[in-house]
Amino acid sequence: MIERSKEIFGNGISEHVYRKALKSKRKYQKKFGDDSKADYPVRVVKNPYIGDILGVYNIELGADGEVFDAEDTGCFDLQRGLIVGNIRMGFGHYRIAMAMASAAKHLGYTPYWLDLNSFPQTTGTKVIQAQNELYSLGSRLSKNPVFNKLVWEPMNYEGFRALSYNATDQKNAELMAAIYRNIPKELPVIGTHVWPAQAAVHAGMKYVVNAIPDNWPMALHLAEGSVHTIQCHNAYMGYRILNGMKKGKVCHPMDDASLIYTGHYVDHELVSNIEADCAARKRRVADGRPMRFLLTIGGAGAQKEIFAAIIRYLLPVIRENRAALYVNVGDYKNVWEDLKKEIPQMADQVTEHMDDWEGTMRFAGEALTKEVAGIHSFYHANIFEAVYCTNLLMRSADVLVTKPSELAFYPVPKLFIRRVGKHEMWGAIHSAEIGDGTMECRDIPHTLQMIDLFLEGKLLCDMCDNILANKSIGIYDGAYRVVRLAAGEAGNTNA
């Protein structure tokens, strides 16, 4: 095994940092065991939630069921498949993985869903869950301005930026490689989080693409041995020179073949309907019909108080039929119950869509052509439905209200509320620069001011025009390019 914690893209790592990385790995081995020699059998099962929509098959542990077969010409043909490696950590990495699966299906490939956080019997999943719990706790605590200023933002902005952090991450990722043992090494892997990419490289997978989600360059996202893809040109420059990753020192740069600009990772269903959806938004403005705001809460569930302020502010406008509201609380039903208690006066305007996937799909489809009024709330207990609900609603929405995370790259007019982690601010900056989103509104008064500007209509129409211009130069084609890259690396270039 190549020792990837001693040198990262030609940059030497100190002995002190390397010993610290070894200590971290040993700590997890002692706590969760060492299954690096385990022989986990794998099977392939159609995903019951997004299998039909996105063509997804899950990779699961088990000796019974369908397996990969190099001679098979059906669903599990190695020449027409690729792995979408991901973890559930919030909603963002799942959403990016769904974009890759959507593009893969459109291009004629079968996407195999490999969630490293879904195998509780493995050491790797236990390590991921332990780190996920810490990250979720930090997200929730970030509502405290003192903790946010002194701990959370510095960690997300500079702590994760350091090559020393990547050295430790690489060591820990060695504990996640066992799951790949019985997966054919020729299958290309797209990692939508760095750990599936790192683990794939450690496991000897031959063709690994690491789809970097953020456009603030951080060593956290490096998986040397893979091809790294980037959504924004400014991030490309920062990653190429590993900017600031050894504090003030000039780093040895990444080689050109390891870093590729692709554009935004967006689902085929959204990209292919940009013209129709933007035209519908502009018609609604011209006809004076209710402007539809989509509020989507992230996986950490940290924006409830902002949601409450927006709903209170919009309620009179909703009663006047000048606005309508979609509220997707994901799999956080408690958030919706709390909002109902805090704003009882909205009850007569609310239609609930509670854990009804068929009903949600029907509503989303009908909203493309029919009128929408009032407040519509959405909750789904299953993570796939909870995440993809936003994608379904996005097409008929006029304004997406979100923190500037992975949704900052989607082709819909966006109002950005307060970030959760300083690295996210660059999503809003990029979106504002290409004209499909606002600046980041870091407090409630500025958020409400931006709602007023949207309701005037011109801002929304301008963003629609910018989205069309962006599409014409391929800004939203990143998922297609990543899939073609992964398939091309493996020699599967028929799409």
LOGUSE-736352 format. One record per residue (C-alpha): x, y, z. Coordinates in steps of 0.25 Angstrom, whole numbers. Example, Ala and Ser with C-alpha at 12.3 -4.5 7.8 and 13.67 -1.06 7.14 Angstrom:
% residues 2
@east 49 | north -18 | up 31;
@east 55 | north -4 | up 29;
END
This chain:
% residues 495
@east 0 | north 0 | up 0;
@east 5 | north 14 | up -4;
@east 7 | north 22 | up 9;
@east -1 | north 34 | up 6;
@east 0 | north 41 | up 19;
@east 15 | north 44 | up 18;
@east 15 | north 52 | up 5;
@east 3 | north 59 | up -2;
@east 5 | north 63 | up -17;
@east 20 | north 64 | up -14;
@east 19 | north 72 | up -1;
@east 26 | north 65 | up 10;
@east 18 | north 63 | up 23;
@east 26 | north 65 | up 36;
@east 29 | north 53 | up 45;
@east 20 | north 59 | up 56;
@east 8 | north 60 | up 47;
@east 10 | north 46 | up 42;
@east 11 | north 40 | up 56;
@east -2 | north 48 | up 60;
@east -9 | north 42 | up 47;
@east -4 | north 28 | up 52;
@east -9 | north 31 | up 66;
@east -23 | north 35 | up 60;
@east -24 | north 22 | up 52;
@east -20 | north 13 | up 64;
@east -30 | north 20 | up 73;
@east -41 | north 16 | up 64;
@east -36 | north 2 | up 62;
@east -36 | north 1 | up 78;
@east -50 | north 7 | up 79;
@east -57 | north 0 | up 67;
@east -48 | north -12 | up 63;
@east -39 | north -15 | up 51;
@east -47 | north -22 | up 39;
@east -36 | north -19 | up 29;
@east -35 | north -34 | up 26;
@east -50 | north -36 | up 26;
@east -56 | north -43 | up 14;
@east -69 | north -36 | up 12;
@east -78 | north -42 | up 1;
@east -86 | north -31 | up -7;
@east -99 | north -32 | up -14;
@east -106 | north -22 | up -23;
@east -121 | north -18 | up -20;
@east -130 | north -9 | up -27;
@east -132 | north 4 | up -19;
@east -146 | north 4 | up -15;
@east -147 | north 19 | up -14;
@east -140 | north 25 | up -26;
@east -137 | north 12 | up -34;
@east -148 | north 15 | up -44;
@east -145 | north 30 | up -45;
@east -130 | north 30 | up -45;
@east -127 | north 16 | up -49;
@east -120 | north 13 | up -36;
@east -116 | north 0 | up -31;
@east -110 | north -1 | up -16;
@east -98 | north -9 | up -13;
@east -100 | north -16 | up 0;
@east -94 | north -26 | up 9;
@east -99 | north -41 | up 8;
@east -96 | north -54 | up 1;
@east -110 | north -55 | up -5;
@east -115 | north -48 | up -17;
@east -110 | north -42 | up -30;
@east -95 | north -40 | up -31;
@east -85 | north -33 | up -41;
@east -82 | north -42 | up -53;
@east -72 | north -38 | up -64;
@east -79 | north -47 | up -73;
@east -93 | north -42 | up -70;
@east -100 | north -33 | up -81;
@east -111 | north -29 | up -72;
@east -112 | north -18 | up -61;
@east -99 | north -23 | up -55;
@east -90 | north -22 | up -68;
@east -77 | north -16 | up -63;
@east -76 | north -9 | up -77;
@east -88 | north 0 | up -74;
@east -87 | north 2 | up -59;
@east -80 | north 11 | up -50;
@east -80 | north 13 | up -35;
@east -85 | north 26 | up -28;
@east -78 | north 26 | up -15;
@east -84 | north 35 | up -4;
@east -87 | north 36 | up 11;
@east -99 | north 42 | up 18;
@east -94 | north 54 | up 25;
@east -105 | north 64 | up 24;
@east -112 | north 64 | up 11;
@east -101 | north 70 | up 2;
@east -93 | north 58 | up -2;
@east -106 | north 50 | up -5;
@east -111 | north 61 | up -14;
@east -98 | north 62 | up -22;
@east -98 | north 46 | up -23;
@east -112 | north 47 | up -28;
@east -108 | north 57 | up -39;
@east -97 | north 47 | up -43;
@east -107 | north 36 | up -43;
@east -116 | north 44 | up -52;
@east -106 | north 48 | up -62;
@east -101 | north 33 | up -62;
@east -115 | north 28 | up -65;
@east -117 | north 38 | up -76;
@east -103 | north 35 | up -83;
@east -107 | north 20 | up -82;
@east -99 | north 15 | up -70;
@east -104 | north 8 | up -58;
@east -101 | north 15 | up -45;
@east -97 | north 6 | up -33;
@east -100 | north 14 | up -20;
@east -89 | north 11 | up -9;
@east -92 | north 18 | up 4;
@east -80 | north 16 | up 13;
@east -88 | north 20 | up 24;
@east -99 | north 9 | up 23;
@east -91 | north -3 | up 28;
@east -92 | north -3 | up 43;
@east -84 | north -16 | up 44;
@east -72 | north -10 | up 38;
@east -61 | north -2 | up 45;
@east -62 | north 9 | up 34;
@east -76 | north 12 | up 36;
@east -74 | north 13 | up 51;
@east -62 | north 23 | up 48;
@east -71 | north 31 | up 39;
@east -83 | north 31 | up 49;
@east -74 | north 36 | up 60;
@east -68 | north 48 | up 52;
@east -82 | north 51 | up 46;
@east -88 | north 52 | up 60;
@east -77 | north 62 | up 63;
@east -79 | north 70 | up 51;
@east -95 | north 70 | up 53;
@east -92 | north 75 | up 68;
@east -83 | north 86 | up 63;
@east -94 | north 90 | up 52;
@east -104 | north 91 | up 63;
@east -95 | north 99 | up 73;
@east -91 | north 108 | up 62;
@east -104 | north 116 | up 65;
@east -96 | north 121 | up 77;
@east -89 | north 133 | up 72;
@east -77 | north 131 | up 81;
@east -75 | north 117 | up 78;
@east -77 | north 120 | up 63;
@east -66 | north 131 | up 63;
@east -56 | north 124 | up 72;
@east -57 | north 109 | up 68;
@east -67 | north 106 | up 56;
@east -63 | north 116 | up 45;
@east -48 | north 115 | up 48;
@east -49 | north 99 | up 47;
@east -57 | north 99 | up 34;
@east -49 | north 110 | up 28;
@east -34 | north 108 | up 32;
@east -34 | north 95 | up 40;
@east -39 | north 86 | up 29;
@east -31 | north 94 | up 19;
@east -17 | north 89 | up 24;
@east -10 | north 77 | up 18;
@east -7 | north 72 | up 32;
@east -22 | north 69 | up 33;
@east -22 | north 61 | up 20;
@east -11 | north 53 | up 25;
@east -19 | north 49 | up 37;
@east -32 | north 47 | up 28;
@east -24 | north 38 | up 19;
@east -20 | north 29 | up 30;
@east -34 | north 28 | up 35;
@east -39 | north 25 | up 21;
@east -30 | north 12 | up 21;
@east -41 | north 7 | up 31;
@east -52 | north 9 | up 21;
@east -45 | north 1 | up 9;
@east -50 | north -13 | up 13;
@east -64 | north -11 | up 7;
@east -57 | north -11 | up -7;
@east -51 | north -24 | up -6;
@east -61 | north -32 | up -14;
@east -65 | north -21 | up -23;
@east -58 | north -23 | up -37;
@east -46 | north -13 | up -38;
@east -49 | north -9 | up -52;
@east -62 | north -2 | up -48;
@east -60 | north 13 | up -49;
@east -63 | north 20 | up -36;
@east -69 | north 34 | up -34;
@east -67 | north 39 | up -20;
@east -76 | north 50 | up -16;
@east -69 | north 51 | up -2;
@east -54 | north 50 | up -1;
@east -55 | north 37 | up 8;
@east -61 | north 28 | up -2;
@east -51 | north 33 | up -12;
@east -39 | north 31 | up -2;
@east -44 | north 17 | up 2;
@east -45 | north 13 | up -13;
@east -31 | north 17 | up -16;
@east -26 | north 10 | up -3;
@east -34 | north -2 | up -8;
@east -28 | north -3 | up -21;
@east -39 | north 2 | up -30;
@east -33 | north 5 | up -43;
@east -42 | north 17 | up -48;
@east -46 | north 27 | up -37;
@east -52 | north 41 | up -39;
@east -53 | north 50 | up -27;
@east -64 | north 60 | up -29;
@east -60 | north 72 | up -20;
@east -73 | north 78 | up -14;
@east -68 | north 92 | up -9;
@east -61 | north 103 | up -16;
@east -53 | north 108 | up -4;
@east -40 | north 100 | up -6;
@east -37 | north 90 | up 5;
@east -28 | north 79 | up 7;
@east -40 | north 72 | up 14;
@east -44 | north 68 | up -1;
@east -31 | north 62 | up -6;
@east -31 | north 48 | up -10;
@east -17 | north 46 | up -17;
@east -18 | north 35 | up -27;
@east -31 | north 39 | up -32;
@east -35 | north 50 | up -43;
@east -41 | north 62 | up -35;
@east -52 | north 70 | up -42;
@east -56 | north 84 | up -39;
@east -69 | north 92 | up -41;
@east -63 | north 106 | up -42;
@east -51 | north 112 | up -48;
@east -46 | north 120 | up -36;
@east -46 | north 107 | up -28;
@east -38 | north 101 | up -39;
@east -27 | north 111 | up -37;
@east -27 | north 109 | up -22;
@east -26 | north 94 | up -23;
@east -16 | north 94 | up -34;
@east -6 | north 101 | up -25;
@east -11 | north 96 | up -12;
@east -13 | north 110 | up -8;
@east -11 | north 112 | up 7;
@east -10 | north 98 | up 11;
@east 3 | north 99 | up 18;
@east 0 | north 112 | up 24;
@east 10 | north 123 | up 17;
@east 18 | north 113 | up 10;
@east 18 | north 111 | up -5;
@east 13 | north 97 | up -8;
@east 17 | north 87 | up -19;
@east 5 | north 88 | up -28;
@east -4 | north 77 | up -32;
@east -1 | north 71 | up -46;
@east -10 | north 75 | up -57;
@east -16 | north 62 | up -60;
@east -21 | north 61 | up -45;
@east -30 | north 73 | up -46;
@east -41 | north 76 | up -56;
@east -51 | north 87 | up -57;
@east -65 | north 81 | up -60;
@east -75 | north 91 | up -56;
@east -87 | north 89 | up -47;
@east -92 | north 76 | up -42;
@east -107 | north 76 | up -46;
@east -117 | north 65 | up -49;
@east -121 | north 63 | up -64;
@east -136 | north 65 | up -61;
@east -133 | north 79 | up -56;
@east -122 | north 83 | up -67;
@east -131 | north 78 | up -78;
@east -143 | north 86 | up -74;
@east -136 | north 99 | up -71;
@east -142 | north 107 | up -83;
@east -156 | north 102 | up -80;
@east -155 | north 105 | up -65;
@east -149 | north 119 | up -66;
@east -160 | north 122 | up -77;
@east -171 | north 118 | up -67;
@east -165 | north 126 | up -56;
@east -165 | north 139 | up -65;
@east -179 | north 136 | up -69;
@east -184 | north 135 | up -55;
@east -177 | north 149 | up -52;
@east -183 | north 155 | up -64;
@east -197 | north 149 | up -61;
@east -196 | north 154 | up -46;
@east -198 | north 140 | up -41;
@east -193 | north 136 | up -27;
@east -178 | north 135 | up -26;
@east -174 | north 121 | up -21;
@east -163 | north 121 | up -10;
@east -156 | north 107 | up -7;
@east -150 | north 107 | up 7;
@east -142 | north 94 | up 9;
@east -135 | north 91 | up 22;
@east -121 | north 85 | up 22;
@east -118 | north 71 | up 28;
@east -112 | north 78 | up 41;
@east -126 | north 85 | up 43;
@east -120 | north 98 | up 47;
@east -129 | north 108 | up 40;
@east -142 | north 107 | up 47;
@east -142 | north 121 | up 53;
@east -139 | north 127 | up 39;
@east -151 | north 118 | up 34;
@east -160 | north 123 | up 44;
@east -157 | north 138 | up 41;
@east -159 | north 136 | up 26;
@east -172 | north 129 | up 28;
@east -177 | north 140 | up 37;
@east -173 | north 151 | up 28;
@east -179 | north 144 | up 15;
@east -192 | north 140 | up 22;
@east -200 | north 153 | up 19;
@east -195 | north 152 | up 4;
@east -199 | north 138 | up 3;
@east -213 | north 142 | up 8;
@east -213 | north 152 | up -3;
@east -209 | north 141 | up -13;
@east -197 | north 148 | up -17;
@east -188 | north 137 | up -12;
@east -188 | north 122 | up -9;
@east -179 | north 114 | up -1;
@east -173 | north 100 | up -1;
@east -166 | north 96 | up 12;
@east -157 | north 83 | up 11;
@east -152 | north 79 | up 25;
@east -146 | north 67 | up 20;
@east -146 | north 56 | up 30;
@east -147 | north 66 | up 41;
@east -162 | north 65 | up 45;
@east -159 | north 71 | up 58;
@east -155 | north 84 | up 51;
@east -169 | north 85 | up 44;
@east -176 | north 82 | up 57;
@east -169 | north 93 | up 64;
@east -172 | north 103 | up 53;
@east -187 | north 99 | up 54;
@east -186 | north 102 | up 69;
@east -178 | north 115 | up 67;
@east -188 | north 120 | up 56;
@east -202 | north 115 | up 59;
@east -208 | north 126 | up 50;
@east -203 | north 119 | up 37;
@east -211 | north 107 | up 40;
@east -223 | north 111 | up 30;
@east -213 | north 113 | up 19;
@east -205 | north 99 | up 21;
@east -206 | north 87 | up 13;
@east -197 | north 75 | up 18;
@east -190 | north 65 | up 10;
@east -186 | north 56 | up 21;
@east -178 | north 44 | up 17;
@east -186 | north 42 | up 4;
@east -176 | north 40 | up -7;
@east -186 | north 37 | up -17;
@east -194 | north 49 | up -13;
@east -181 | north 58 | up -14;
@east -178 | north 53 | up -28;
@east -192 | north 56 | up -32;
@east -192 | north 70 | up -26;
@east -178 | north 73 | up -32;
@east -183 | north 68 | up -46;
@east -196 | north 76 | up -46;
@east -190 | north 89 | up -40;
@east -182 | north 90 | up -54;
@east -195 | north 93 | up -61;
@east -206 | north 96 | up -50;
@east -208 | north 108 | up -40;
@east -202 | north 107 | up -26;
@east -206 | north 115 | up -14;
@east -204 | north 115 | up 1;
@east -193 | north 107 | up 9;
@east -189 | north 93 | up 5;
@east -181 | north 85 | up 15;
@east -173 | north 73 | up 12;
@east -167 | north 62 | up 21;
@east -161 | north 48 | up 17;
@east -155 | north 39 | up 27;
@east -146 | north 32 | up 17;
@east -134 | north 40 | up 14;
@east -135 | north 37 | up -1;
@east -149 | north 43 | up -2;
@east -145 | north 54 | up 8;
@east -134 | north 59 | up -1;
@east -140 | north 57 | up -15;
@east -153 | north 64 | up -11;
@east -145 | north 77 | up -12;
@east -141 | north 73 | up -26;
@east -155 | north 70 | up -30;
@east -161 | north 83 | up -25;
@east -149 | north 92 | up -31;
@east -154 | north 91 | up -45;
@east -168 | north 98 | up -41;
@east -162 | north 107 | up -31;
@east -158 | north 122 | up -34;
@east -148 | north 124 | up -23;
@east -140 | north 114 | up -15;
@east -137 | north 119 | up -1;
@east -125 | north 112 | up 4;
@east -112 | north 113 | up 11;
@east -100 | north 114 | up 1;
@east -96 | north 99 | up 1;
@east -97 | north 89 | up -10;
@east -111 | north 95 | up -15;
@east -103 | north 108 | up -18;
@east -99 | north 101 | up -31;
@east -113 | north 98 | up -36;
@east -120 | north 105 | up -48;
@east -131 | north 112 | up -40;
@east -132 | north 126 | up -35;
@east -127 | north 126 | up -21;
@east -128 | north 134 | up -8;
@east -116 | north 130 | up 1;
@east -118 | north 131 | up 16;
@east -108 | north 130 | up 27;
@east -97 | north 119 | up 24;
@east -93 | north 108 | up 33;
@east -78 | north 108 | up 33;
@east -70 | north 119 | up 27;
@east -65 | north 111 | up 15;
@east -80 | north 111 | up 10;
@east -79 | north 126 | up 7;
@east -72 | north 124 | up -6;
@east -84 | north 117 | up -11;
@east -92 | north 130 | up -10;
@east -81 | north 138 | up -16;
@east -79 | north 129 | up -28;
@east -95 | north 129 | up -30;
@east -96 | north 144 | up -29;
@east -84 | north 146 | up -39;
@east -91 | north 137 | up -49;
@east -104 | north 144 | up -46;
@east -113 | north 132 | up -42;
@east -114 | north 135 | up -27;
@east -113 | north 146 | up -17;
@east -102 | north 150 | up -8;
@east -102 | north 143 | up 6;
@east -112 | north 149 | up 15;
@east -106 | north 147 | up 28;
@east -117 | north 152 | up 37;
@east -132 | north 152 | up 36;
@east -135 | north 167 | up 33;
@east -126 | north 165 | up 20;
@east -133 | north 152 | up 17;
@east -147 | north 159 | up 17;
@east -142 | north 171 | up 9;
@east -137 | north 161 | up -2;
@east -151 | north 155 | up -2;
@east -157 | north 168 | up -4;
@east -148 | north 170 | up -16;
@east -152 | north 157 | up -22;
@east -166 | north 160 | up -21;
@east -164 | north 172 | up -29;
@east -161 | north 162 | up -41;
@east -149 | north 168 | up -48;
@east -139 | north 161 | up -40;
@east -145 | north 148 | up -42;
@east -146 | north 150 | up -57;
@east -132 | north 155 | up -58;
@east -127 | north 142 | up -51;
@east -135 | north 134 | up -61;
@east -128 | north 141 | up -72;
@east -114 | north 138 | up -66;
@east -118 | north 123 | up -64;
@east -121 | north 122 | up -78;
@east -108 | north 129 | up -82;
@east -100 | north 120 | up -72;
@east -106 | north 108 | up -78;
@east -102 | north 112 | up -92;
@east -87 | north 112 | up -88;
@east -89 | north 98 | up -81;
@east -87 | north 103 | up -66;
@east -98 | north 93 | up -61;
@east -92 | north 81 | up -69;
@east -82 | north 76 | up -58;
@east -89 | north 63 | up -55;
@east -89 | north 59 | up -69;
@east -75 | north 62 | up -71;
@east -71 | north 55 | up -58;
@east -78 | north 42 | up -62;
@east -72 | north 43 | up -76;
@east -58 | north 45 | up -69;
@east -60 | north 33 | up -60;
@east -65 | north 24 | up -71;
@east -54 | north 29 | up -81;
@east -43 | north 26 | up -71;
@east -49 | north 12 | up -70;
@east -49 | north 11 | up -85;
@east -65 | north 11 | up -86;
@east -67 | north 23 | up -96;
@east -79 | north 18 | up -103;
@east -88 | north 29 | up -97;
END
